[in-house]
């Protein structure tokens, strides 16, 4: 929960890359996507942690494999968001020079 701002930034830029459009984002950034992201940046990491802890304690290997696959997908999505945010930041810094 301490990294909610980071999840907001990475989630926003990952959404832009994955959706390829500004669907649900208004001029004031108060539309559907940001309403979801406002709660999601706190609750999604906690939900993933809860699922991870339950899968870790589970005797069923399918649940553990499913969680490992889910973490892989989320890690790749976070990588996309980090890359997009980095490119955006570099582009704006270079434009000021």
Backbone atoms as SQL, in Angstrom:
CREATE TABLE atoms (id INTEGER PRIMARY KEY, chain TEXT, resi INTEGER, resn TEXT, atom TEXT, x REAL, y REAL, z REAL);
INSERT INTO atoms VALUES
  (1, 'A', 1, 'UNK', 'N', 0.817, -1.187, 0.000),
  (2, 'A', 1, 'UNK', 'CA', 0.000, 0.000, 0.000),
  (3, 'A', 1, 'UNK', 'C', 0.863, 1.253, 0.000),
  (4, 'A', 2, 'UNK', 'N', 2.104, 1.124, 0.427),
  (5, 'A', 2, 'UNK', 'CA', 2.983, 2.280, 0.445),
  (6, 'A', 2, 'UNK', 'C', 3.336, 2.731, -0.969),
  (7, 'A', 3, 'UNK', 'N', 3.190, 1.874, -1.943),
  (8, 'A', 3, 'UNK', 'CA', 3.543, 2.189, -3.325),
  (9, 'A', 3, 'UNK', 'C', 2.322, 2.446, -4.190),
  (10, 'A', 4, 'UNK', 'N', 1.244, 2.954, -3.618),
  (11, 'A', 4, 'UNK', 'CA', 0.021, 3.182, -4.382),
  (12, 'A', 4, 'UNK', 'C', 0.249, 4.181, -5.511),
  (13, 'A', 5, 'UNK', 'N', 1.047, 5.216, -5.284),
  (14, 'A', 5, 'UNK', 'CA', 1.336, 6.186, -6.335),
  (15, 'A', 5, 'UNK', 'C', 2.066, 5.518, -7.497),
  (16, 'A', 6, 'UNK', 'N', 2.996, 4.630, -7.169),
  (17, 'A', 6, 'UNK', 'CA', 3.720, 3.907, -8.214),
  (18, 'A', 6, 'UNK', 'C', 2.768, 3.027, -9.017),
  (19, 'A', 7, 'UNK', 'N', 1.884, 2.299, -8.347),
  (20, 'A', 7, 'UNK', 'CA', 0.916, 1.462, -9.044),
  (21, 'A', 7, 'UNK', 'C', -0.023, 2.311, -9.902),
  (22, 'A', 8, 'UNK', 'N', -0.353, 3.520, -9.450),
  (23, 'A', 8, 'UNK', 'CA', -1.194, 4.408, -10.241),
  (24, 'A', 8, 'UNK', 'C', -0.495, 4.799, -11.534),
  (25, 'A', 9, 'UNK', 'N', 0.757, 5.220, -11.437),
  (26, 'A', 9, 'UNK', 'CA', 1.499, 5.625, -12.637),
  (27, 'A', 9, 'UNK', 'C', 1.713, 4.457, -13.588),
  (28, 'A', 10, 'UNK', 'N', 2.186, 3.356, -13.052),
  (29, 'A', 10, 'UNK', 'CA', 2.454, 2.190, -13.893),
  (30, 'A', 10, 'UNK', 'C', 1.150, 1.662, -14.490),
  (31, 'A', 11, 'UNK', 'N', 0.091, 1.631, -13.708),
  (32, 'A', 11, 'UNK', 'CA', -1.199, 1.166, -14.213),
  (33, 'A', 11, 'UNK', 'C', -1.741, 2.054, -15.314),
  (34, 'A', 12, 'UNK', 'N', -1.602, 3.367, -15.151),
  (35, 'A', 12, 'UNK', 'CA', -2.076, 4.306, -16.166),
  (36, 'A', 12, 'UNK', 'C', -1.334, 4.113, -17.479),
  (37, 'A', 13, 'UNK', 'N', -0.017, 4.043, -17.432),
  (38, 'A', 13, 'UNK', 'CA', 0.750, 3.902, -18.663),
  (39, 'A', 13, 'UNK', 'C', 0.600, 2.508, -19.273),
  (40, 'A', 14, 'UNK', 'N', 0.456, 1.488, -18.449),
  (41, 'A', 14, 'UNK', 'CA', 0.188, 0.153, -18.993),
  (42, 'A', 14, 'UNK', 'C', -1.168, 0.137, -19.691),
  (43, 'A', 15, 'UNK', 'N', -2.154, 0.816, -19.106),
  (44, 'A', 15, 'UNK', 'CA', -3.478, 0.899, -19.724),
  (45, 'A', 15, 'UNK', 'C', -3.394, 1.604, -21.074),
  (46, 'A', 16, 'UNK', 'N', -2.625, 2.675, -21.160),
  (47, 'A', 16, 'UNK', 'CA', -2.484, 3.384, -22.428),
  (48, 'A', 16, 'UNK', 'C', -1.853, 2.500, -23.495),
  (49, 'A', 17, 'UNK', 'N', -0.844, 1.730, -23.116),
  (50, 'A', 17, 'UNK', 'CA', -0.177, 0.855, -24.081),
  (51, 'A', 17, 'UNK', 'C', -1.092, -0.304, -24.485),
  (52, 'A', 18, 'UNK', 'N', -1.742, -0.923, -23.530),
  (53, 'A', 18, 'UNK', 'CA', -2.566, -2.096, -23.816),
  (54, 'A', 18, 'UNK', 'C', -3.843, -1.702, -24.558),
  (55, 'A', 19, 'UNK', 'N', -4.490, -0.621, -24.156),
  (56, 'A', 19, 'UNK', 'CA', -5.765, -0.249, -24.774),
  (57, 'A', 19, 'UNK', 'C', -5.581, 0.526, -26.078),
  (58, 'A', 20, 'UNK', 'N', -4.425, 1.170, -26.247),
  (59, 'A', 20, 'UNK', 'CA', -4.107, 1.948, -27.457),
  (60, 'A', 20, 'UNK', 'C', -5.042, 3.133, -27.681),
  (61, 'A', 21, 'UNK', 'N', -5.782, 3.524, -26.650),
  (62, 'A', 21, 'UNK', 'CA', -6.646, 4.694, -26.755),
  (63, 'A', 21, 'UNK', 'C', -6.935, 5.201, -25.353),
  (64, 'A', 22, 'UNK', 'N', -7.518, 6.360, -25.277),
  (65, 'A', 22, 'UNK', 'CA', -7.836, 6.959, -23.980),
  (66, 'A', 22, 'UNK', 'C', -9.280, 6.648, -23.588),
  (67, 'A', 23, 'UNK', 'N', -9.627, 5.371, -23.624),
  (68, 'A', 23, 'UNK', 'CA', -10.986, 4.960, -23.281),
  (69, 'A', 23, 'UNK', 'C', -11.248, 5.184, -21.800),
  (70, 'A', 24, 'UNK', 'N', -12.299, 5.912, -21.485),
  (71, 'A', 24, 'UNK', 'CA', -12.702, 6.112, -20.103),
  (72, 'A', 24, 'UNK', 'C', -11.907, 7.153, -19.357),
  (73, 'A', 25, 'UNK', 'N', -11.089, 7.953, -20.050),
  (74, 'A', 25, 'UNK', 'CA', -10.294, 8.969, -19.381),
  (75, 'A', 25, 'UNK', 'C', -10.734, 10.327, -19.887),
  (76, 'A', 26, 'UNK', 'N', -11.307, 11.127, -19.005),
  (77, 'A', 26, 'UNK', 'CA', -11.776, 12.454, -19.378),
  (78, 'A', 26, 'UNK', 'C', -10.704, 13.503, -19.191),
  (79, 'A', 27, 'UNK', 'N', -11.038, 14.728, -19.503),
  (80, 'A', 27, 'UNK', 'CA', -10.091, 15.826, -19.392),
  (81, 'A', 27, 'UNK', 'C', -9.625, 16.089, -17.970),
  (82, 'A', 28, 'UNK', 'N', -10.477, 15.794, -16.996),
  (83, 'A', 28, 'UNK', 'CA', -10.116, 16.012, -15.591),
  (84, 'A', 28, 'UNK', 'C', -9.590, 14.755, -14.923),
  (85, 'A', 29, 'UNK', 'N', -9.401, 13.693, -15.683),
  (86, 'A', 29, 'UNK', 'CA', -8.947, 12.404, -15.147),
  (87, 'A', 29, 'UNK', 'C', -9.837, 11.920, -14.006),
  (88, 'A', 30, 'UNK', 'N', -11.141, 12.074, -14.184),
  (89, 'A', 30, 'UNK', 'CA', -12.082, 11.643, -13.145),
  (90, 'A', 30, 'UNK', 'C', -13.137, 10.680, -13.687),
  (91, 'A', 31, 'UNK', 'N', -12.870, 10.076, -14.826),
  (92, 'A', 31, 'UNK', 'CA', -13.846, 9.177, -15.423),
  (93, 'A', 31, 'UNK', 'C', -13.674, 7.754, -14.904),
  (94, 'A', 32, 'UNK', 'N', -14.271, 6.827, -15.584),
  (95, 'A', 32, 'UNK', 'CA', -14.371, 5.440, -15.152),
  (96, 'A', 32, 'UNK', 'C', -13.029, 4.813, -14.817),
  (97, 'A', 33, 'UNK', 'N', -12.043, 4.977, -15.692),
  (98, 'A', 33, 'UNK', 'CA', -10.760, 4.329, -15.469),
  (99, 'A', 33, 'UNK', 'C', -10.102, 4.822, -14.187),
  (100, 'A', 34, 'UNK', 'N', -10.086, 6.127, -13.947),
  (101, 'A', 34, 'UNK', 'CA', -9.422, 6.640, -12.755),
  (102, 'A', 34, 'UNK', 'C', -10.216, 6.378, -11.484),
  (103, 'A', 35, 'UNK', 'N', -11.512, 6.235, -11.590),
  (104, 'A', 35, 'UNK', 'CA', -12.288, 5.811, -10.415),
  (105, 'A', 35, 'UNK', 'C', -11.889, 4.393, -10.011),
  (106, 'A', 36, 'UNK', 'N', -11.760, 3.530, -11.010),
  (107, 'A', 36, 'UNK', 'CA', -11.310, 2.173, -10.731),
  (108, 'A', 36, 'UNK', 'C', -9.877, 2.169, -10.211),
  (109, 'A', 37, 'UNK', 'N', -9.004, 2.917, -10.863),
  (110, 'A', 37, 'UNK', 'CA', -7.597, 2.941, -10.477),
  (111, 'A', 37, 'UNK', 'C', -7.400, 3.555, -9.096),
  (112, 'A', 38, 'UNK', 'N', -8.266, 4.491, -8.721),
  (113, 'A', 38, 'UNK', 'CA', -8.173, 5.097, -7.396),
  (114, 'A', 38, 'UNK', 'C', -8.304, 4.073, -6.277),
  (115, 'A', 39, 'UNK', 'N', -9.187, 3.116, -6.459),
  (116, 'A', 39, 'UNK', 'CA', -9.310, 2.034, -5.486),
  (117, 'A', 39, 'UNK', 'C', -8.342, 0.902, -5.789),
  (118, 'A', 40, 'UNK', 'N', -8.154, 0.640, -7.061),
  (119, 'A', 40, 'UNK', 'CA', -7.333, -0.487, -7.480),
  (120, 'A', 40, 'UNK', 'C', -5.878, -0.386, -7.078),
  (121, 'A', 41, 'UNK', 'N', -5.346, 0.841, -7.014),
  (122, 'A', 41, 'UNK', 'CA', -3.930, 0.976, -6.668),
  (123, 'A', 41, 'UNK', 'C', -3.664, 0.555, -5.227),
  (124, 'A', 42, 'UNK', 'N', -4.703, 0.555, -4.397),
  (125, 'A', 42, 'UNK', 'CA', -4.558, 0.076, -3.015),
  (126, 'A', 42, 'UNK', 'C', -5.002, -1.378, -2.879),
  (127, 'A', 43, 'UNK', 'N', -6.148, -1.682, -3.493),
  (128, 'A', 43, 'UNK', 'CA', -6.774, -2.985, -3.259),
  (129, 'A', 43, 'UNK', 'C', -6.192, -4.110, -4.106),
  (130, 'A', 44, 'UNK', 'N', -5.781, -3.818, -5.334),
  (131, 'A', 44, 'UNK', 'CA', -5.255, -4.877, -6.202),
  (132, 'A', 44, 'UNK', 'C', -3.994, -5.519, -5.631),
  (133, 'A', 45, 'UNK', 'N', -2.999, -4.748, -5.159),
  (134, 'A', 45, 'UNK', 'CA', -1.825, -5.402, -4.568),
  (135, 'A', 45, 'UNK', 'C', -2.171, -6.241, -3.328),
  (136, 'A', 46, 'UNK', 'N', -3.125, -5.771, -2.533),
  (137, 'A', 46, 'UNK', 'CA', -3.532, -6.543, -1.360),
  (138, 'A', 46, 'UNK', 'C', -4.254, -7.822, -1.769),
  (139, 'A', 47, 'UNK', 'N', -5.080, -7.750, -2.819),
  (140, 'A', 47, 'UNK', 'CA', -5.778, -8.941, -3.302),
  (141, 'A', 47, 'UNK', 'C', -4.787, -9.958, -3.867),
  (142, 'A', 48, 'UNK', 'N', -3.791, -9.489, -4.614),
  (143, 'A', 48, 'UNK', 'CA', -2.778, -10.391, -5.156),
  (144, 'A', 48, 'UNK', 'C', -1.982, -11.041, -4.028),
  (145, 'A', 49, 'UNK', 'N', -1.642, -10.264, -3.008),
  (146, 'A', 49, 'UNK', 'CA', -0.933, -10.825, -1.857),
  (147, 'A', 49, 'UNK', 'C', -1.775, -11.887, -1.164),
  (148, 'A', 50, 'UNK', 'N', -3.052, -11.621, -0.990),
  (149, 'A', 50, 'UNK', 'CA', -3.939, -12.598, -0.350),
  (150, 'A', 50, 'UNK', 'C', -4.016, -13.885, -1.171),
  (151, 'A', 51, 'UNK', 'N', -4.160, -13.754, -2.478),
  (152, 'A', 51, 'UNK', 'CA', -4.188, -14.940, -3.335),
  (153, 'A', 51, 'UNK', 'C', -2.869, -15.695, -3.293),
  (154, 'A', 52, 'UNK', 'N', -1.766, -14.965, -3.263),
  (155, 'A', 52, 'UNK', 'CA', -0.442, -15.589, -3.185),
  (156, 'A', 52, 'UNK', 'C', -0.295, -16.385, -1.884),
  (157, 'A', 53, 'UNK', 'N', -0.690, -15.785, -0.766),
  (158, 'A', 53, 'UNK', 'CA', -0.562, -16.468, 0.523),
  (159, 'A', 53, 'UNK', 'C', -1.450, -17.708, 0.588),
  (160, 'A', 54, 'UNK', 'N', -2.649, -17.611, 0.017),
  (161, 'A', 54, 'UNK', 'CA', -3.539, -18.782, -0.004),
  (162, 'A', 54, 'UNK', 'C', -2.975, -19.882, -0.904),
  (163, 'A', 55, 'UNK', 'N', -2.418, -19.503, -2.048),
  (164, 'A', 55, 'UNK', 'CA', -1.833, -20.509, -2.950),
  (165, 'A', 55, 'UNK', 'C', -0.597, -21.134, -2.336),
  (166, 'A', 56, 'UNK', 'N', 0.160, -20.361, -1.595),
  (167, 'A', 56, 'UNK', 'CA', 1.372, -20.870, -0.951),
  (168, 'A', 56, 'UNK', 'C', 1.031, -21.945, 0.075),
  (169, 'A', 57, 'UNK', 'N', -0.052, -21.766, 0.794),
  (170, 'A', 57, 'UNK', 'CA', -0.465, -22.715, 1.823),
  (171, 'A', 57, 'UNK', 'C', -1.275, -23.880, 1.253),
  (172, 'A', 58, 'UNK', 'N', -1.666, -23.769, 0.007),
  (173, 'A', 58, 'UNK', 'CA', -2.496, -24.797, -0.607),
  (174, 'A', 58, 'UNK', 'C', -1.684, -26.045, -0.933),
  (175, 'A', 59, 'UNK', 'N', -2.330, -27.182, -0.794),
  (176, 'A', 59, 'UNK', 'CA', -1.681, -28.451, -1.138),
  (177, 'A', 59, 'UNK', 'C', -1.863, -28.764, -2.627),
  (178, 'A', 60, 'UNK', 'N', -2.753, -28.042, -3.275),
  (179, 'A', 60, 'UNK', 'CA', -3.051, -28.278, -4.686),
  (180, 'A', 60, 'UNK', 'C', -2.011, -27.585, -5.571),
  (181, 'A', 61, 'UNK', 'N', -1.237, -28.339, -6.341),
  (182, 'A', 61, 'UNK', 'CA', -0.213, -27.719, -7.192),
  (183, 'A', 61, 'UNK', 'C', -0.810, -26.881, -8.325),
  (184, 'A', 62, 'UNK', 'N', -2.061, -27.180, -8.730),
  (185, 'A', 62, 'UNK', 'CA', -2.685, -26.376, -9.788),
  (186, 'A', 62, 'UNK', 'C', -2.902, -24.943, -9.335),
  (187, 'A', 63, 'UNK', 'N', -3.276, -24.755, -8.084),
  (188, 'A', 63, 'UNK', 'CA', -3.448, -23.399, -7.552),
  (189, 'A', 63, 'UNK', 'C', -2.135, -22.640, -7.511),
  (190, 'A', 64, 'UNK', 'N', -1.066, -23.331, -7.149),
  (191, 'A', 64, 'UNK', 'CA', 0.245, -22.682, -7.118),
  (192, 'A', 64, 'UNK', 'C', 0.728, -22.328, -8.521),
  (193, 'A', 65, 'UNK', 'N', 0.499, -23.215, -9.481),
  (194, 'A', 65, 'UNK', 'CA', 0.877, -22.911, -10.865),
  (195, 'A', 65, 'UNK', 'C', 0.045, -21.756, -11.421),
  (196, 'A', 66, 'UNK', 'N', -1.244, -21.741, -11.079),
  (197, 'A', 66, 'UNK', 'CA', -2.107, -20.649, -11.533),
  (198, 'A', 66, 'UNK', 'C', -1.632, -19.320, -10.953),
  (199, 'A', 67, 'UNK', 'N', -1.253, -19.322, -9.683),
  (200, 'A', 67, 'UNK', 'CA', -0.756, -18.096, -9.057),
  (201, 'A', 67, 'UNK', 'C', 0.563, -17.673, -9.672),
  (202, 'A', 68, 'UNK', 'N', 1.439, -18.635, -9.958),
  (203, 'A', 68, 'UNK', 'CA', 2.719, -18.317, -10.601),
  (204, 'A', 68, 'UNK', 'C', 2.479, -17.714, -11.980),
  (205, 'A', 69, 'UNK', 'N', 1.528, -18.273, -12.726),
  (206, 'A', 69, 'UNK', 'CA', 1.190, -17.711, -14.032),
  (207, 'A', 69, 'UNK', 'C', 0.602, -16.318, -13.925),
  (208, 'A', 70, 'UNK', 'N', -0.262, -16.125, -12.934),
  (209, 'A', 70, 'UNK', 'CA', -0.839, -14.795, -12.703),
  (210, 'A', 70, 'UNK', 'C', 0.221, -13.765, -12.340),
  (211, 'A', 71, 'UNK', 'N', 1.158, -14.166, -11.490),
  (212, 'A', 71, 'UNK', 'CA', 2.247, -13.246, -11.130),
  (213, 'A', 71, 'UNK', 'C', 3.127, -12.937, -12.335),
  (214, 'A', 72, 'UNK', 'N', 3.321, -13.912, -13.204),
  (215, 'A', 72, 'UNK', 'CA', 4.103, -13.674, -14.413),
  (216, 'A', 72, 'UNK', 'C', 3.408, -12.642, -15.312),
  (217, 'A', 73, 'UNK', 'N', 2.106, -12.806, -15.496),
  (218, 'A', 73, 'UNK', 'CA', 1.344, -11.856, -16.318),
  (219, 'A', 73, 'UNK', 'C', 1.372, -10.462, -15.700),
  (220, 'A', 74, 'UNK', 'N', 1.172, -10.372, -14.398),
  (221, 'A', 74, 'UNK', 'CA', 1.197, -9.071, -13.727),
  (222, 'A', 74, 'UNK', 'C', 2.583, -8.431, -13.788),
  (223, 'A', 75, 'UNK', 'N', 3.622, -9.246, -13.697),
  (224, 'A', 75, 'UNK', 'CA', 4.986, -8.729, -13.807),
  (225, 'A', 75, 'UNK', 'C', 5.249, -8.184, -15.199),
  (226, 'A', 76, 'UNK', 'N', 4.798, -8.902, -16.221),
  (227, 'A', 76, 'UNK', 'CA', 4.955, -8.424, -17.597),
  (228, 'A', 76, 'UNK', 'C', 4.168, -7.134, -17.827),
  (229, 'A', 77, 'UNK', 'N', 2.962, -7.062, -17.279),
  (230, 'A', 77, 'UNK', 'CA', 2.149, -5.852, -17.400),
  (231, 'A', 77, 'UNK', 'C', 2.815, -4.676, -16.695),
  (232, 'A', 78, 'UNK', 'N', 3.395, -4.934, -15.533),
  (233, 'A', 78, 'UNK', 'CA', 4.109, -3.879, -14.827),
  (234, 'A', 78, 'UNK', 'C', 5.332, -3.436, -15.619),
  (235, 'A', 79, 'UNK', 'N', 6.011, -4.375, -16.259),
  (236, 'A', 79, 'UNK', 'CA', 7.150, -4.022, -17.110),
  (237, 'A', 79, 'UNK', 'C', 6.739, -3.130, -18.267),
  (238, 'A', 80, 'UNK', 'N', 5.581, -3.407, -18.863),
  (239, 'A', 80, 'UNK', 'CA', 5.065, -2.561, -19.940),
  (240, 'A', 80, 'UNK', 'C', 4.800, -1.156, -19.414),
  (241, 'A', 81, 'UNK', 'N', 4.173, -1.062, -18.242),
  (242, 'A', 81, 'UNK', 'CA', 3.893, 0.250, -17.649),
  (243, 'A', 81, 'UNK', 'C', 5.160, 1.010, -17.293),
  (244, 'A', 82, 'UNK', 'N', 6.148, 0.322, -16.755),
  (245, 'A', 82, 'UNK', 'CA', 7.416, 0.966, -16.405),
  (246, 'A', 82, 'UNK', 'C', 8.106, 1.470, -17.667),
  (247, 'A', 83, 'UNK', 'N', 8.118, 0.657, -18.720),
  (248, 'A', 83, 'UNK', 'CA', 8.733, 1.075, -19.977),
  (249, 'A', 83, 'UNK', 'C', 8.029, 2.303, -20.546),
  (250, 'A', 84, 'UNK', 'N', 6.690, 2.286, -20.569),
  (251, 'A', 84, 'UNK', 'CA', 5.933, 3.412, -21.116),
  (252, 'A', 84, 'UNK', 'C', 6.161, 4.674, -20.292),
  (253, 'A', 85, 'UNK', 'N', 6.172, 4.548, -18.978),
  (254, 'A', 85, 'UNK', 'CA', 6.402, 5.715, -18.125),
  (255, 'A', 85, 'UNK', 'C', 7.807, 6.268, -18.328),
  (256, 'A', 86, 'UNK', 'N', 8.788, 5.392, -18.473),
  (257, 'A', 86, 'UNK', 'CA', 10.163, 5.831, -18.707),
  (258, 'A', 86, 'UNK', 'C', 10.286, 6.559, -20.031),
  (259, 'A', 87, 'UNK', 'N', 9.682, 6.028, -21.084),
  (260, 'A', 87, 'UNK', 'CA', 9.735, 6.687, -22.392),
  (261, 'A', 87, 'UNK', 'C', 9.031, 8.042, -22.353),
  (262, 'A', 88, 'UNK', 'N', 7.899, 8.117, -21.673),
  (263, 'A', 88, 'UNK', 'CA', 7.166, 9.377, -21.540),
  (264, 'A', 88, 'UNK', 'C', 8.011, 10.413, -20.808),
  (265, 'A', 89, 'UNK', 'N', 8.637, 10.008, -19.716),
  (266, 'A', 89, 'UNK', 'CA', 9.463, 10.926, -18.921),
  (267, 'A', 89, 'UNK', 'C', 10.666, 11.395, -19.725),
  (268, 'A', 90, 'UNK', 'N', 11.344, 10.495, -20.400),
  (269, 'A', 90, 'UNK', 'CA', 12.511, 10.880, -21.206),
  (270, 'A', 90, 'UNK', 'C', 12.111, 11.816, -22.334),
  (271, 'A', 91, 'UNK', 'N', 10.988, 11.537, -22.969),
  (272, 'A', 91, 'UNK', 'CA', 10.543, 12.368, -24.087),
  (273, 'A', 91, 'UNK', 'C', 10.288, 13.795, -23.601),
  (274, 'A', 92, 'UNK', 'N', 9.648, 13.949, -22.472),
  (275, 'A', 92, 'UNK', 'CA', 9.345, 15.282, -21.961),
  (276, 'A', 92, 'UNK', 'C', 10.581, 15.995, -21.439),
  (277, 'A', 93, 'UNK', 'N', 11.518, 15.283, -20.890),
  (278, 'A', 93, 'UNK', 'CA', 12.765, 15.913, -20.453),
  (279, 'A', 93, 'UNK', 'C', 13.612, 16.367, -21.626),
  (280, 'A', 94, 'UNK', 'N', 13.668, 15.541, -22.675),
  (281, 'A', 94, 'UNK', 'CA', 14.427, 15.916, -23.852),
  (282, 'A', 94, 'UNK', 'C', 13.772, 17.068, -24.599),
  (283, 'A', 95, 'UNK', 'N', 12.454, 17.176, -24.540),
  (284, 'A', 95, 'UNK', 'CA', 11.758, 18.256, -25.208),
  (285, 'A', 95, 'UNK', 'C', 12.052, 19.607, -24.549),
  (286, 'A', 96, 'UNK', 'N', 12.373, 19.605, -23.275),
  (287, 'A', 96, 'UNK', 'CA', 12.675, 20.850, -22.554),
  (288, 'A', 96, 'UNK', 'C', 14.066, 21.367, -22.849),
  (289, 'A', 97, 'UNK', 'N', 14.941, 20.489, -23.337),
  (290, 'A', 97, 'UNK', 'CA', 16.332, 20.903, -23.577),
  (291, 'A', 97, 'UNK', 'C', 16.448, 21.720, -24.840);
